Amino acid sequence: MKVALITGITGQDGSYLAELLLEKGYEVHGIVRRASLINTHRIDHIYEQLKLHYGDLTDSTNLVRVIQQVRPDEIYNLGAQSHVKVSFEMPEYTGQTDAIGTLRVLEAVRLLGMEDRVRIYQASTSELYGLVQETPQTETTPFYPRSPYGVAKLYGYWIVKNYRESYGMYACSGILFNHESPRRGETFVTRKITIGLKAIFEGKQECLYLGNLDALRDWGHAKDYVEAMWLMLQQEEPEDFVIATGKQYSVRKFVEESASYFGMQIIWRGEGLDEIGYDVFTGKEVIKIHSKYFRPAEVETLLGDATKAKEKLDWEPKISFKQLVQDMCIHE
């Protein structure tokens, strides 16, 4: 039986990955941070099948102990401070977890002399591309991160590559474009939209405030993307892969698609911070813009080209944008 260790197991991706690995017969271990409130709701349905360990990516001695105890065949490093806007307010902590945290995992494996037996997946991100240098973005597109989160993840990407080339470790990065699901954190824009529109539909909220409606993203479903993570660790040689749908939609389109599920049709009037989205059927103001939801440095467009993943991993997304939005709305 293969043994897997997942950092960030209580998050969106960690919970879907844990399900997938259990289905494949793995013994699944996860690292969870101690908190005063219970934070395992995403994995409650499989809780008894998992082996959980308290830990943190900022604590190297803890990581060494857990990895030594678990002796995993595969490590999936999904743990991170993953909110881009928050990274501007907590840049040091973001660097400690997302950048140096990755180094701590790699170094723990190396110091334990397990570099020949452990395969490591690093959760990288399309935020590496930031101010995009070409469209679509591939594995060879130059990086230009536009947030402390993106910069920290860039260190993570390069240190994985460095340890792979320096020590012969099977370590690779998945450059995953935006991936959502009903399990997405409630502070992320897609989830904020579906929660807010449902509340408006039920009469519990009057208006939803958003930021940059014209930001373009390549949105997939997290359930599809965790399969790509697993496939990356099943290859003969470690390589980095872009994981994306190759299709792009605006935040505005996500709003319109979600609104239609709740029986609303949005029309837009005004420009910039004065733009307002009205429901055609009621004439009510549904969407307003607020400056506090804009990032200090915006990433206007992201569009991935996952040709390499299709050719080498035989991976393609199964869930469409429309199906993704519907899945999120149904589960609110």
C-alpha positions in Angstrom: 0.0 0.0 0.0 1.3 3.4 -1.0 1.5 6.1 1.7 0.8 9.8 0.9 1.3 12.8 3.1 -0.7 16.0 2.3 0.1 19.4 3.7 -3.0 21.6 3.5 -5.3 18.5 3.7 -8.1 20.6 5.2 -8.3 23.0 2.2 -10.2 22.7 -1.0 -7.6 20.8 -3.0 -6.4 18.8 0.0 -9.9 17.4 0.6 -10.5 16.4 -3.0 -7.0 14.9 -3.3 -7.5 12.9 -0.1 -10.7 11.4 -1.5 -8.9 10.5 -4.8 -6.0 8.8 -3.0 -8.3 6.8 -0.7 -10.2 5.6 -3.8 -6.8 4.5 -5.2 -6.0 2.5 -2.1 -3.5 4.8 -0.4 -2.9 5.2 3.3 -3.4 9.0 3.5 -1.8 11.2 6.2 -2.4 14.9 6.5 -0.8 17.8 8.4 -3.3 20.1 10.1 -2.6 23.3 12.0 -3.8 23.5 15.5 -6.7 26.0 15.8 -9.2 27.0 18.6 -12.0 26.2 16.2 -12.5 22.9 14.4 -11.3 23.4 10.8 -11.8 19.9 9.3 -15.3 20.3 7.9 -14.1 19.6 4.3 -12.8 16.2 5.3 -15.3 15.2 8.0 -16.9 12.7 5.7 -13.6 10.8 5.4 -12.1 11.7 8.8 -12.0 8.2 10.1 -10.0 7.0 7.1 -7.3 9.6 7.5 -4.3 9.8 9.8 -3.8 13.4 10.8 -0.8 15.1 12.4 -0.5 18.5 14.0 2.0 20.6 12.2 2.9 23.8 10.3 5.0 24.7 7.3 6.8 27.3 9.5 8.1 24.6 11.9 11.0 22.6 10.3 11.5 20.3 13.3 7.9 19.3 13.2 8.1 18.6 9.5 11.1 16.4 10.0 9.4 14.5 12.8 6.2 13.9 10.8 7.9 12.8 7.6 10.2 10.5 9.6 7.2 9.0 11.4 5.0 8.6 8.3 7.7 7.6 5.8 5.6 8.6 2.8 6.0 7.5 -0.8 4.5 10.7 -2.0 4.3 14.2 -0.5 1.8 16.7 -1.8 2.7 20.2 -0.6 -0.6 22.0 -0.8 -0.4 24.0 2.4 0.0 27.8 1.9 -1.3 31.2 2.7 -3.1 31.1 -0.6 -5.1 34.4 -0.7 -3.5 36.9 -3.1 -5.1 40.0 -1.6 -4.2 38.9 2.0 -0.6 38.4 0.9 -0.3 42.2 0.5 -1.3 42.6 4.2 0.8 39.6 5.4 3.8 39.5 3.1 6.2 38.1 5.7 4.0 35.3 6.8 3.2 34.5 3.2 6.9 34.2 2.4 7.5 32.0 5.5 4.8 29.5 4.5 4.7 29.6 0.7 8.4 30.1 0.0 10.5 28.9 2.9 7.8 26.3 3.9 8.5 24.6 0.5 12.2 24.6 1.3 11.5 23.1 4.7 9.7 20.1 3.2 12.4 19.5 0.6 15.2 19.8 3.2 13.4 17.5 5.7 13.3 14.8 3.0 17.0 15.4 2.2 18.2 15.4 5.8 16.3 12.2 6.5 18.1 10.5 3.6 14.8 9.8 1.9 15.4 11.7 -1.4 15.6 8.5 -3.4 12.3 7.1 -2.2 9.9 10.1 -1.8 8.2 11.8 -4.6 7.2 15.5 -4.0 4.4 17.5 -5.6 4.6 21.3 -5.2 1.4 23.3 -5.6 2.5 26.2 -7.9 0.2 28.8 -9.4 -0.7 30.8 -12.5 0.0 33.9 -10.3 3.6 33.3 -11.3 2.8 34.9 -14.6 1.2 38.0 -13.1 1.9 40.7 -15.7 1.7 38.2 -18.5 4.5 38.2 -21.1 2.6 36.1 -23.6 -0.8 34.6 -24.1 -1.6 31.8 -23.6 0.9 30.9 -20.8 2.9 27.7 -21.0 5.7 26.0 -19.1 8.2 28.2 -20.9 6.5 31.6 -20.5 8.6 34.1 -18.5 7.3 34.8 -15.0 6.3 38.2 -13.7 4.5 37.8 -10.3 2.5 40.8 -9.1 1.9 40.0 -5.4 3.8 38.8 -2.4 1.9 35.5 -2.9 3.1 35.2 -6.5 6.7 36.1 -5.5 6.7 33.5 -2.6 5.3 30.8 -4.9 8.0 31.7 -7.5 10.7 30.9 -4.8 8.9 27.6 -4.2 8.9 26.8 -7.9 12.6 27.5 -8.3 13.7 25.7 -5.1 11.9 22.6 -6.2 13.7 22.7 -9.5 17.0 23.4 -7.8 16.6 20.4 -5.4 15.5 18.2 -8.4 18.6 19.1 -10.3 21.1 19.2 -7.4 20.1 16.1 -5.5 18.2 14.0 -8.1 15.0 14.2 -6.2 11.7 13.4 -7.8 10.1 16.8 -7.2 7.9 18.7 -9.5 5.6 21.7 -9.6 2.0 21.9 -11.0 1.4 25.4 -12.3 -2.3 25.3 -11.7 -4.6 28.0 -13.0 -7.7 29.1 -11.1 -9.7 26.1 -9.9 -12.8 26.4 -7.9 -15.5 24.2 -6.3 -18.2 24.2 -3.6 -15.4 23.8 -1.2 -13.6 27.0 -2.2 -12.9 29.3 0.7 -15.6 31.9 1.3 -13.3 34.9 0.9 -12.3 34.0 -2.7 -14.2 35.9 -5.3 -16.1 32.9 -7.0 -17.4 31.7 -3.7 -18.2 35.2 -2.5 -20.3 35.6 -5.7 -22.3 32.4 -5.3 -22.9 33.0 -1.5 -23.9 36.6 -2.1 -26.3 36.0 -5.0 -28.0 33.2 -3.1 -28.4 35.5 -0.1 -29.9 38.2 -2.4 -32.2 35.6 -3.9 -33.4 34.6 -0.5 -33.9 38.2 0.6 -31.2 38.0 3.3 -28.9 40.5 1.6 -29.5 43.6 -0.6 -26.3 44.0 -2.6 -23.0 42.3 -3.4 -19.8 44.4 -3.5 -17.0 43.3 -5.8 -13.7 44.7 -7.3 -12.3 44.2 -10.8 -15.2 42.8 -12.9 -13.1 42.7 -16.0 -10.2 40.5 -14.7 -10.0 37.4 -17.0 -9.3 34.0 -15.6 -8.9 30.4 -16.8 -11.3 28.6 -14.4 -11.5 24.9 -13.8 -12.9 22.5 -11.2 -10.6 21.5 -8.3 -11.8 17.9 -8.6 -10.3 17.7 -12.1 -7.1 19.3 -11.1 -6.2 17.0 -8.2 -6.1 14.1 -10.7 -3.4 16.0 -12.5 -1.4 16.3 -9.3 -1.5 12.6 -8.8 -0.6 11.9 -12.4 2.5 14.1 -12.1 3.9 11.8 -9.5 3.3 8.6 -11.5 5.7 9.4 -14.3 9.2 8.0 -15.0 10.8 11.4 -14.7 9.7 14.5 -12.7 8.6 17.5 -14.8 6.7 20.7 -14.2 3.2 21.1 -15.9 0.7 23.8 -16.6 -2.8 22.6 -15.6 -5.5 24.7 -17.2 -8.7 24.5 -19.3 -7.5 26.8 -22.1 -10.7 28.9 -21.8 -11.1 32.3 -20.3 -13.9 34.1 -18.6 -14.3 37.4 -16.8 -15.4 37.9 -13.2 -18.4 39.7 -14.8 -19.3 36.5 -16.7 -19.0 34.5 -13.5 -21.5 36.9 -11.9 -23.9 36.7 -14.9 -23.7 32.9 -15.0 -24.3 32.5 -11.3 -27.1 35.1 -11.3 -29.0 33.2 -14.0 -29.0 30.1 -11.7 -30.8 32.1 -9.0 -33.4 33.5 -11.5 -31.7 36.9 -12.1 -30.5 38.5 -15.3 -27.9 41.2 -14.8 -27.6 44.4 -16.9 -24.8 46.8 -16.3 -24.9 50.6 -16.1 -22.2 53.1 -15.4 -18.4 52.8 -15.5 -15.5 52.2 -13.2 -16.3 52.5 -9.5 -19.8 53.8 -10.4 -20.8 50.7 -12.4 -23.8 48.9 -11.0 -25.4 45.5 -11.9 -29.2 45.5 -12.0 -31.6 42.6 -12.0 -33.7 43.0 -15.2 -36.7 41.3 -13.5 -36.9 43.4 -10.3 -34.9 46.5 -11.3 -33.0 46.2 -8.0 -29.3 47.0 -7.6 -27.6 43.6 -7.2 -23.8 44.3 -7.8 -21.8 47.4 -6.8 -18.1 48.1 -7.0 -15.9 49.0 -4.1 -12.3 50.2 -4.3 -11.2 48.1 -1.3 -11.6 44.9 -3.3 -9.0 45.9 -5.9 -5.4 44.6 -5.5 -2.5 47.1 -5.3 -1.1 45.5 -8.5 -3.8 43.8 -10.6 -3.4 40.7 -12.7 -5.7 41.5 -15.6 -5.6 38.2 -17.6 -4.5 34.6 -17.2 -5.0 31.9 -19.8 -3.2 28.5 -19.7 -2.1 26.1 -22.3 -2.1 22.6 -20.9 -0.9 20.9 -24.2 2.1 19.3 -22.4 -0.2 17.8 -19.7 -2.5 16.4 -22.4 0.3 14.8 -24.3 2.4 13.5 -21.4 -0.1 12.9 -18.7 -3.1 12.2 -20.9 -4.9 14.7 -18.7 -7.8 17.0 -19.8 -10.4 18.8 -17.8 -13.8 17.1 -17.7 -16.0 19.8 -16.0 -16.9 22.9 -18.1 -17.1 26.4 -16.8 -20.9 26.3 -16.9 -21.0 23.0 -15.0 -18.5 24.4 -12.4 -20.7 27.5 -11.8 -23.8 25.3 -11.5 -22.1 22.9 -9.1 -21.1 25.8 -6.8 -24.6 27.4 -6.9 -26.4 24.1 -6.2 -24.3 23.5 -3.1 -24.8 26.9 -1.5 
